[in-house]
Amino acid sequence: MILGEVIPPDEMSRTMTRMLKGAALRRLSELDLARGAAERVLDSEPGLGDGWLTYLALAPASVIEEFLGT
C-alpha cells in the first residue's frame, strides 16, 4: 500500500477516515449541498463508519439526491 510507506500504522485508520470524509464532503458539495447540511448527512449513519463515507463518495448523484429527497 502506498500510504503505508508514509503514514505510521497507528495513524492509518484515522488518516483513511479523514480522507474518506474529505472525498464525501467534496461529492456532496458537487451536488450543491451546503457545508452544514453535508456534515449532517455524513453524521446520519454513525454505525456504518467508513462504509458510509465511502458510499457517499462513490454513489451516483441520483442515489444521493434520492436519499436527500431532492
Residue frames as qw, qx, qy, qz and C-alpha x, y, z in Angstrom:
[[0.000, 0.890, 0.456, 0.000, 0.00, 0.00, 0.00],
 [0.407, 0.578, -0.022, 0.707, 1.43, 3.36, -1.00],
 [0.329, -0.798, 0.049, -0.503, 0.19, 5.23, 2.06],
 [0.897, -0.424, -0.085, 0.095, 1.71, 2.62, 4.33],
 [0.726, 0.198, -0.103, 0.650, 5.14, 3.92, 3.40],
 [0.153, 0.445, -0.103, 0.876, 4.45, 7.46, 4.64],
 [0.558, -0.530, 0.023, -0.638, 1.80, 7.04, 7.36],
 [0.067, -0.307, 0.873, -0.372, 2.63, 5.25, 10.61],
 [0.323, -0.222, -0.900, -0.188, 0.49, 2.13, 11.16],
 [0.147, -0.455, -0.704, 0.525, -1.11, 3.57, 14.30],
 [0.155, 0.452, 0.056, -0.876, -2.32, 6.60, 12.28],
 [0.006, 0.034, 0.802, 0.597, -3.60, 4.72, 9.22],
 [0.022, -0.563, -0.826, 0.016, -7.20, 4.27, 10.37],
 [0.038, -0.762, -0.295, 0.575, -7.66, 7.93, 11.34],
 [0.066, -0.418, 0.447, 0.788, -5.96, 9.11, 8.15],
 [0.026, 0.212, 0.864, 0.456, -8.18, 6.94, 5.96],
 [0.020, -0.700, -0.680, 0.219, -11.29, 8.21, 7.75],
 [0.049, -0.695, -0.010, 0.717, -10.18, 11.83, 7.20],
 [0.051, -0.213, 0.662, 0.717, -9.52, 11.15, 3.53],
 [0.003, -0.413, -0.879, -0.240, -12.89, 9.45, 3.03],
 [0.036, -0.748, -0.490, 0.447, -14.68, 12.26, 4.87],
 [0.047, -0.553, 0.250, 0.794, -12.98, 14.82, 2.61],
 [0.011, 0.024, 0.807, 0.589, -13.98, 12.89, -0.51],
 [0.030, -0.582, -0.812, 0.013, -17.58, 12.57, 0.70],
 [0.050, -0.730, -0.254, 0.632, -17.75, 16.29, 1.54],
 [0.022, -0.357, 0.489, 0.795, -16.43, 17.19, -1.93],
 [0.005, -0.259, -0.889, -0.377, -19.01, 14.90, -3.50],
 [0.050, -0.712, -0.657, 0.242, -21.85, 16.45, -1.53],
 [0.080, -0.635, 0.039, 0.767, -20.52, 19.91, -2.38],
 [0.058, -0.069, 0.711, 0.698, -20.62, 18.99, -6.08],
 [0.102, -0.522, -0.817, -0.221, -24.34, 18.37, -5.54],
 [0.071, -0.543, -0.050, -0.835, -24.69, 21.93, -4.17],
 [0.651, -0.602, -0.462, 0.029, -25.27, 20.80, -0.60],
 [0.116, -0.873, 0.246, -0.405, -24.27, 23.45, 1.95],
 [0.320, 0.411, -0.758, 0.392, -21.41, 22.55, 4.30],
 [0.398, -0.213, 0.599, -0.661, -23.66, 22.28, 7.39],
 [0.867, 0.146, 0.051, -0.474, -26.15, 20.07, 5.58],
 [0.707, 0.419, -0.569, 0.021, -23.33, 17.92, 4.22],
 [0.037, 0.376, -0.777, 0.504, -21.92, 17.45, 7.73],
 [0.657, -0.063, 0.428, -0.618, -25.36, 16.32, 8.94],
 [0.882, 0.298, -0.237, -0.277, -25.54, 13.78, 6.09],
 [0.458, 0.459, -0.720, 0.247, -22.07, 12.48, 6.99],
 [0.131, -0.238, 0.749, -0.605, -23.18, 12.04, 10.59],
 [0.711, -0.041, -0.025, -0.702, -26.57, 10.48, 9.73],
 [0.956, 0.014, -0.265, -0.122, -25.34, 6.87, 9.74],
 [0.190, -0.773, 0.571, -0.200, -22.76, 6.64, 12.54],
 [0.828, -0.216, 0.505, -0.108, -22.96, 2.86, 12.80],
 [0.863, 0.480, 0.119, 0.101, -21.67, 2.42, 9.27],
 [0.565, -0.587, 0.276, 0.510, -18.39, 4.25, 9.88],
 [0.123, -0.473, 0.540, 0.685, -16.08, 4.47, 6.88],
 [0.291, 0.306, 0.862, 0.281, -18.51, 2.40, 4.82],
 [0.162, 0.842, 0.470, -0.209, -20.99, 5.30, 4.88],
 [0.080, -0.783, 0.246, 0.565, -18.31, 7.81, 3.90],
 [0.264, -0.173, 0.793, 0.521, -17.22, 5.56, 1.04],
 [0.281, 0.564, 0.773, 0.079, -20.81, 5.15, -0.11],
 [0.105, 0.902, 0.227, -0.353, -21.36, 8.92, -0.17],
 [0.166, -0.645, 0.470, 0.579, -18.12, 9.48, -2.05],
 [0.154, -0.148, 0.855, 0.472, -18.88, 6.89, -4.73],
 [0.362, 0.510, 0.758, -0.183, -22.67, 6.71, -5.10],
 [0.225, 0.430, 0.511, 0.709, -24.23, 8.14, -8.25],
 [0.083, -0.082, 0.135, -0.984, -25.69, 11.63, -7.88],
 [0.559, -0.278, -0.441, -0.645, -29.21, 10.29, -8.45],
 [0.663, -0.306, -0.665, 0.157, -28.92, 7.95, -5.45],
 [0.313, -0.151, -0.421, 0.838, -27.65, 10.69, -3.15],
 [0.240, -0.142, -0.134, -0.951, -30.32, 13.09, -4.37],
 [0.632, -0.343, -0.588, -0.370, -32.98, 10.47, -3.67],
 [0.567, -0.274, -0.611, 0.480, -31.59, 9.98, -0.17],
 [0.145, -0.117, -0.224, 0.957, -31.68, 13.74, 0.38],
 [0.224, 0.657, 0.680, -0.237, -35.19, 13.99, -1.04],
 [0.068, 0.633, -0.160, -0.755, -34.16, 16.46, -3.74]]
